Amino acid sequence: MRTGEGPAPTVGHVKQLWGEGVQATAGAARRLGRGRWDTVLVVAVTLILYAIAWPTLQVTHEVSPALMPLVSGFAVFPFLLVLTRPALGWAVAALAAILVPLVFDRLPGYDYPWQVVHILVMLALLLAVSIREEIRIVAVVYAATVLLFFAYAPGNDGWGWCVGLTALTAFGLMVRWLLISRRQLAQEEEVSELERARRAVLEEKTRIARDLHDIVAHHMSMVVVQAQSAPYRLPDVSDEVRAEFDSLGASAREALNEVRTMLGVLRSDGHTPESEPQPGADRIPDLLESSRRAGVAVDEQIVGQPAAVSDAVGLTMYRILQESLANSARHAPGAPVTVRLAWGSGIVDVSVINGAGVGAPSVPTPPDRNGGNGLRGMSERAASVGGRFAAHPRGDGGFEVRATLPSM
């Protein structure tokens, strides 16, 4: 549009354009992130450039006063996208750079087709594209910018701009690669820190495993040796006592094997499979038989059709029964114990009920109140697989432990 062509915009139209510019600025500021200093800086720079571009447009191009806010905003507002979408901002600025020389005449004495502010915005967006966008987008933007300046720059200035734009793009790529290198270095340092933490944990686990081996495993080995050699060391050992020693030795060997498995877990780094699997539901009959050999009167009740369970649920069932049977033998010696496994639709109820032991109080004290943490551990195991746990004394002086677990 040249001066004198078409109807002149009204004052109301100018106010509308100004309002749209302000709204665009505020909206862009909100999109870029409220409260961020970089966003505040971009918005502030944009407003400063806009305040310069609007009044100086009348000294570079023949533009009617009513269109000056719109043309100035068209050249400056793409700078708001420098942090988020610089390629889009460059495209808008480049479109304005093509349209302005075609629509508006330059005033005598001004050779460049664009305002200085418009050139600064395009250079800033080219730099941002070189730093943030993909390489193929950088190549397209660089080539298009060079062609744009080569075509519109006055005289032989196009060659100088070509060299300057190349240097600017190269600088942006250097900054880009520097940022990528620093990011990769930060990631490697984070991995190294995690590796150091993992190594520290592994060393602590190894220390604990060594202490357990020196204390628990050693004494358990001595128990096994004494139990196995007692019938040969002691004279006049009856068959009942010999069977009791054999049962004690078998239980001690099983406990020693589990201690060794736990030591293997502690010594491993968590990335190698264990050579011996954890006990599961298939080991429950052996556990009950071991308790019977130890002198516990165990009555087993199976209700429903047994179903396959996951390894985690099987291990939970085994540990709950193991702890419950040990507590029964410890706190209610001589009392009968009923182990009940009730299989239902998607669940399995595990319960252990013991009566009052010989010489035991009418209401036995739960193990947790005697300094142990058996009940707490069983409750945590049940919760870890999505089950429920309950333990309470019975009116007859016994104690009941019950867990409801998902079968899968």
SULFEN-V175140 format. One record per backbone hydrogen bond with DSSP energy under -0.5 kcal/mol. CO is the residue of the C=O (numbers start at 0). NH is the residue of the N-H. If there is no record, write none. Layout:
{{CO/NH} {CO/NH}}
This chain:
{{1/4} {3/5} {9/13} {10/14} {11/15} {12/16} {13/17} {14/18} {15/19} {16/20} {17/21} {18/22} {19/23} {20/24} {21/25} {22/26} {23/27} {24/28} {25/29} {26/30} {27/31} {28/32} {29/32} {32/35} {35/39} {36/40} {37/41} {38/42} {39/43} {40/44} {41/45} {42/46} {43/47} {44/48} {45/49} {46/50} {47/51} {48/52} {49/53} {50/54} {51/55} {52/56} {53/56} {54/57} {55/58} {56/59} {56/60} {59/106} {60/62} {63/66} {63/67} {64/68} {66/70} {67/71} {68/72} {69/73} {70/74} {71/75} {72/76} {75/78} {76/79} {77/80} {78/81} {80/84} {84/88} {85/89} {86/90} {87/91} {88/92} {89/93} {90/94} {91/95} {92/96} {93/97} {94/98} {95/99} {96/100} {97/101} {98/102} {99/103} {104/61} {106/109} {108/110} {114/118} {115/119} {116/120} {117/121} {118/122} {119/123} {120/124} {121/125} {122/126} {123/127} {124/128} {125/129} {126/130} {127/131} {128/132} {133/137} {134/138} {135/139} {136/140} {137/141} {138/142} {139/143} {140/144} {141/145} {142/146} {143/147} {144/148} {145/149} {146/150} {147/151} {148/152} {153/156} {155/158} {155/159} {156/160} {157/161} {158/162} {159/163} {160/164} {161/165} {162/166} {163/167} {164/168} {165/169} {166/170} {167/171} {168/172} {169/173} {170/174} {171/175} {172/176} {173/177} {174/178} {175/179} {176/180} {177/181} {178/182} {179/183} {180/184} {181/185} {182/186} {183/187} {184/188} {185/189} {186/190} {187/191} {188/192} {189/193} {190/194} {191/195} {192/196} {193/197} {194/198} {195/199} {196/200} {197/201} {198/202} {199/203} {200/204} {201/205} {202/206} {203/207} {204/208} {205/209} {206/210} {207/211} {208/212} {209/213} {210/214} {211/215} {211/216} {212/217} {214/218} {215/219} {216/220} {217/221} {218/222} {219/223} {220/224} {221/225} {222/226} {223/227} {224/228} {225/229} {226/230} {228/231} {228/232} {229/233} {235/237} {237/241} {238/242} {239/243} {240/244} {241/245} {242/246} {243/247} {244/248} {245/249} {246/250} {247/251} {248/252} {249/253} {250/254} {251/255} {252/256} {253/257} {254/258} {255/259} {256/260} {257/261} {258/262} {259/263} {260/264} {261/265} {262/266} {263/267} {279/282} {280/283} {282/286} {283/287} {284/288} {285/289} {286/290} {287/291} {288/292} {289/293} {290/295} {291/294} {295/297} {296/298} {296/336} {297/299} {298/338} {300/302} {300/340} {302/342} {303/305} {309/313} {310/314} {311/315} {312/316} {313/317} {314/318} {315/319} {316/320} {317/321} {318/322} {319/323} {320/324} {321/325} {322/326} {323/327} {324/328} {325/329} {326/330} {327/331} {331/334} {332/357} {335/354} {336/298} {336/338} {337/339} {337/352} {338/300} {339/341} {339/350} {340/302} {340/342} {341/343} {341/348} {343/345} {345/406} {346/343} {347/349} {347/404} {348/341} {348/350} {349/402} {350/339} {351/400} {352/337} {353/398} {356/359} {365/368} {366/369} {366/371} {367/370} {372/376} {373/377} {374/378} {375/379} {376/380} {377/381} {378/382} {379/383} {380/384} {381/384} {381/386} {382/385} {387/403} {389/401} {391/399} {393/396} {396/363} {397/393} {398/353} {399/391} {400/351} {401/389} {402/349} {402/404} {403/387} {404/347}}
